[in-house]
Structure formats: C-alpha cells, structure tokens
Amino acid sequence: MGKRLRLLGLAIFFAVFSWGFGQQEANLERTDNNFLLRRSGRHRALRVLDSSLVYRHGAGEQLLMFCEQKGVDQLFIAIPQVPPAREQRWAWRYFIREATRRGFEVYASAGGSQWASRPYLAFRHVDALAAFQRSAGPSERFQGVLYDVPLNLSLTYKQVGPEPDMEEVGAAVVPPAPKEIPPLSAEQKAGLEKDHKTLEEYFTFVRRVRERLSRAALPLTFGMTIPTWLERRVLWNDEQKLAYKHLMDLVDFVVLTNLPDEAEGIVEAAAKEIAYADAIGKRLYLRLEVRNLPGQPKGATLYGEDELALEALIKQALLQYPTNPSWTGVIINDYAGYRMLPAQRLPGGRPDYRWRTTFAPG
C-alpha cells in the first residue's frame, strides 16, 4: 500500500512539474523575444477588435494588465464609430490617458469591405476622429490610425502569381520563378483587367483618405493592412509599379497579412515588402493571426496551437530580419484569441490551461 502511494505521489509530482515547465518555457521564450524586440526598437503590438472593453467596468484594466504580462507595448483598438456621446468620449480619454501613463501607445483601428466603393464612410470616420483628437488632451489622443479595407479581387489574380520586379531595391531580392500558368481564357483576362481597375480605384481611395487626414492637421500616423500577394504591376498616377509599392508609397506604415498562410508563411512572404519599405523609409508590421477562423485552412491561424508556436514565429522573424530598419514588429490579432492561447499543448492536442496566467473575460 505504501509503495503504491509513493508511486502515485511521484506520478503527481512529475505531472505538475511538466505542466509548470511548459509555462516556464513559454515565459522564457517570450521574455527573450521581448528583450530582442526592445533592443532593436521593435514592438509587440496587439489588436483589440472588441472596443466595448473600454466601457465595461474593469475590462480595460484587465486588458492593460494582460499586455504588461505579455510585454505588449502598442494597442490597435477597433473603433468603428468614433463615440459621439460625451460620456463615451470620456471613457476613451480615460483609457488612453491611463494606457499612456503606463507606457503604451494606443492606435485607432477601423475599416470595412464597403469603404473603398463608398469613400464617404471613411471620410466620416476621419472627420469624427479629427474632432475627438481636437477635444482630447495631449495624453488622451491616439498615436495613429490603422484602416483595414479588404480588396475584392478575382481568384485569377492570385492564381497567375507574381510578376518580376523591374526595380532594384537595396540588397537584391530575387523574385521567385513564375509559375507555369495555362493560357488564360477570355473570361479570366477580363477578370484581370477588372482587377487592375479595382486596384487603381483603391489607390485613389487611399490617397484621398491620406489627403483628408492631412487637411485635418492631425498628428496621426496613417497605416493600411495589405496582403502579401499584391505582386503584379499596375499603371497608376503615371507610374507603373507592383501594386504593393503603390500602396506603401501612400502610407506611413503597413500591416502585412498573408492569408490563408498567415500562421506559417508570413515571415518568408514578407521579404520583398520589407526590402521596399527599407528603401523608402516606411514602417512594416507582420500580422500574426490567433483567432478561430472557421472555413480557413490550418495554416491560416495559430488558433489550436500554443504560445510556444507564437514565440517561435516571432523568433523566426527576429532571425530573418535582424537589421532591417523598416520591420517594426508584430501585431497579434487579436486580444480574445491571444488570451485563450495556452502556454503548451498536452498530448493529444488538448490545451493546458492549468498554468495559464491570463485573465478571465471582463
């Protein structure tokens, strides 16, 4: 009987030890990555899609405590409608003031699939944001704004693959060999022509948003979310460039996405965009998706993985772009998914939340 109890005690000890070791390993990897990010002037940013956290009692404080724990130093908070009510404006001002006092930079984030075709929706947001900034104190203002406006392009655009880059940018980046594409049908050619028209209109929309922000005299940096596959040349504003170059010329920073391969291929896919951002002095973030995305392939998100997988991806970027000045850091998308990410996975893929040091929903 005594021997059985001793064996049971040893089994419990080793189980607890392994759980604790998994959390400790995740903490060490995160601490190491944060040190390397800070030393090189880069950031671990977090996107927050639920803006009601600002209003809910205690939820904003939980968010800031979570960020302090994880080493997050920038917040991109979705604010689809700038609050018109006085009490809501005060809630935002208090949150931004408290976040600023604790060392965070707070950015506004908004967008929608209809913004490009209905620019007045974006202009309305810019005007409301300008009014908010003017009414707020120096420590109560957003540092910048990120607009996420999806591009509605045909499937053919991605299937035909990238075009070779005719410009030499800094250190030579050899484009991948073009894929073997069968002859395009008349319908596919018409689709590509429509895509080029869509891109031209999109560039004009981004320029108009930029001009609107400039007229408002806002001390805001302006960024856009762009995918990695905008690698075909477009003639716009009397210049023929790859599409992503036109977009990067128009903004202060970009957040690079790589769906449907965001969780595995984002680091490698960013090479050309980072090289161009280095050349023109722009900032670039890599977006790391941690949300549950039903219908997307496994590589689209880190949902179902653990913190060790997330930290491994950040480490890969640190090793691949150690001296690139444009690479500003990573944006983890988003708070709800990050909060539910376990430190490690138990055998069988089950998450180990026992030693998770995150907070309950607010």
N, C-alpha and C positions, 0 to 999 in steps of 0.2 A: 504493500500500500504506500509506504514511504517512498519507494523508488518511483512509483507512478506519479506521485505528487511532485517529486523533484523533476521528472521528465516534463510534466505539464508546466511547471514553473519555468523551465528552460525554454520550452516552446513559446510561452507567452513573452518571455524576455526578448527572444530573437525576433518575434513578430513586431513588438513595439520598437525594438532597435531599428529594424528595417524600415518601418514607417517613418520614424524620426530621421533616419539617414536620407530618405528620399526628399523630405522637406529641407533638410540641411543642404543637400546637394543643389537643390533649386535655388536656395538663398545664396549660396556661394557663387553659382553661375551668374545670377542676377547682379550681385554686388560687383563681381569682376567686370561684367559688361557695363554697368553704370559708371564705374571708375574710368574705363576706356572711353566711353561716350563723353563724359565731362572733361577729361583731359584733352580731348580733341575738339572741344567746343560744340559737341553734338547733343541731341536731345532724345529722350524717351517721351514721346507725346502720346496722349490718349484722346480718342474721340468719344464724345458722350452724346448719344442720339436722343436720350430722354431728358429734355430740358425742364421737366416738372421737378427734377431733383432740386432745382434752385428754390422752388416754392415750398416743398414738403419739409415739415419740421424735422430737423436732424439729418436729412438725406444729404444736404450739401456738405455738412461736416464729415459724414461718413465717406463721401467721395474724396475729400481732401486728405483724410487720414489714410485711406487706401492708397492714394497717389504717393503720399510720403513714404509709406511702407514699401512700395514697389520702385521708388526712385523716379516716378513721373514728374517732369518739371514744366510741361506745357499741356494745356487743355484746349481742345477744339469742341465747343459745346454747340449742339444744334439749336438754333433759334429761328425756326421757320417764319415766325411773325414777331417782329420786334414789339415788346409789350407796350401797348398804348396807355394802359391804366397806371395811375400814379403809384399804387401800392405794389404793382408788379415791377415797375421800374426801380423802386426802392429795393426790392428783393434782389434784383440783378446787381444793383450797385453795391449792396452789402456783400454779396457773394464775391464779386470781382475784387472789391477792396480787401476782403479777408484773404482771398487767394493770393493777391499781390503781396500782401504783408508777409505771407508765408513762403514767398519766393517763386510762385507760379506765374507763368504768362498765360493769359486767357484770350482765346480767339473765338470769334463767332463763326458759325458754320451753317450753311443753308443751301438750297437748290431744289431742283425738280425737273422731271422729264419734259415739262412743257415750257420751261423758261426760254429756251433758245427760239422756239416758234412764237412765244408771247413775251417779248422782252420787257413789256411794261411790268410783269411780275417781278423781274429782277430789279428794275428801276425803283419800284415801290419799296422793295426791301432796302436798297441803298439809301433812299431818302429817309426811311424810318431809322435806319442805323445811324445816319448822319445826325438826325435830331437827338437820338439817345446820346451819342458821343458829346454833342454840344452841351447837353444838360447835365452831364456827369463830371465829377471831379477828376483830376489827373490820375488818381489811383483807382478810379472806378470805370475806366474805359477799356474796351477791347484793344488788344495789340494789333490785330489784323482780322481778316475775314477770308474764309475758305468757301468757295462755291463749287458744288458738285452737281454738274449739269450733264446727264448722260447723253452720249451721241447715238443717234439712231441710224446705224449704217447697215448695209446688207451683209449677208453671210459671205458673199463672194469676196468682199473687201478683205476679210481675214484669210480666206482660202488661197488667194493668189499670192500671199506672202509679201515680204518687204522688197522694196526697190533698192538698188545700190545707191549709197550716199556719194554724191559727186564732190562734196566739200571735204577738205582736210581740216580736222579739228584737233588741235593739240597733239597728244600722242595718238598715233594711228590706231583706229579701231576697224578691224577688218570685218566687213559685213558678211553675214552667212551666205553661203551659196544659194541662189534662188532655187526654190523647189520646182520639181517637174510638174507643171500645171498643164492639163489638157487644154486644147483650144477652147476659148470661151464662146458660149452661144450668144446670139444676138440679145437675148434677154439679160444675160449676165453682163454684157458690155453696157447695155442701157442702165443696169443697176449700178455699175461703177461710175458712169457719168453722173448719175443722180447722187451718188456718194460724194463725188467731188463738189457738186453744187451744194450739198448739205454742209460740207466742211467749210466752204467759202462763206456761207451764211453764218456758221458757227464762229469763225474767226472774227467776222464783223460784229457779231453779238458780244464777244469777249472784249473787243476794242471799245465798244460803246459803254459797256459796264465800267471799264477802266477809266474812260473819259468822265463818266458820271461820278465816280469816286474822286477823281481829280478836281472836278468843279466844286465838290462839296468841301474841299480843302481838309480832308480827313488825314490825320497822321496814322493811317492804317496800311499795313502791307496786304497785298492782294494776291490770293492764290487760287488755283483751279486744280481739280482732280482730273488726271488724264490717264488713259490706258497705255500700255507699252507697245501696242501693235499699230500705232499711227505712223507707219513707216513707208508711205507712198507719197510721191511728190505731188504738190498742189501749187498751181499758179494763183497767187493772191497778192493784192497790193503791189503788182508789178514785180513780184519776186517768186521764183519757183524754188520751193524747199520741201523737205519732208514735212509732213503735217505736224508732227510733234514740235518741230523747230518753230513753226509759225506761232504755235500756242505758247511756247516758252518765251518767245520774244515779247509777248504781250503782258506777262505777269511778273510778280516779284518772286514767287515760289510755286512749285508744283508738288502735288501728292501723286506719286506714281502707283498705279494699280496694275494687276496682271491676271485678272480673272480670265479663264477659270483655273489658273495655275498659280494662285496667289501665295499659297502656303508653302510651295516647294520651288517654284521657278522665278520668284520675284527678284532675287538678288542678281542672278545671271542676266535676266532680261533687262535690267536697268543700265547696262554698261554704256550703251550709245547715248542714252538720255543724260547720264551723269557726265560723260565726256563733253557733250554740248553745253550743259549747264556750267561746267568748269570754264569753258571758253568765253561765255557771255556774262559770267558773274551772277548767276541765279542760284537760288536755293532749291534743294530737292529732298523730299521725304519718301521713304518706302513705306507703303501701307501694308500692315500685317493683319490679315483678317482672322478673327477668332469667333465670329458669330456662327450660329447654326443657319446654314443656307440650304434648305430643302430643295432637291432637284439639281444641285450642283455636284460635280464630281468630287471625289475625296480630296484632291489636291487644291481645291478652291479655298479651304479654310483650315485653321488649326483646331477648330471645334472637334472634339473627340481625341485630341492629343493632350499634352500636358505642358507645364511651364518649362520643362527641360527642352522640349521641342521648340518652343518660342525662343528661349535663350540661345539655342543652337543656331537658329536662323539669324538672330542679331549678331552672334559671334561670326557667322559666315560673312555678313556684310562688313563688319569691322576688319576682317582679314582681307577681304577683296578690295575695299576702298579705303585703305588706311590714310592716304594723303590727299584724297580728292576734296578740294575745298567746298564744292557745291553740295556734297552729301551732308545734309543737316541732321539726319537721324531717322527714326522710325515713328510711325503713327499706328498705334494699336487700335483696331476697330472692332468692337467698341467696349465701353465700360462694363456693360452687363455680361458680355461674353468673357472678358478678362477676369471678372470677379468669380466666375464659375469655373475657371480653368484650374484643375487640380495640380498639385506640385508634381505628382507622378501617377502613373497608371499601374494598378495591381495586375497580377497575372489574369489573363482573360479579357483585358481591356477595361476593367471596371475602374472608375476614378477613385482615388484615395483621398477623401475629404477630411479624414480624421485629424490630420495635422495641418489642414489648410488654415492660414492666418488671414483670411479675408473677412468681410463683414456681412452681416445679414442684410437683405434688401431693406431700403429705407421706407 
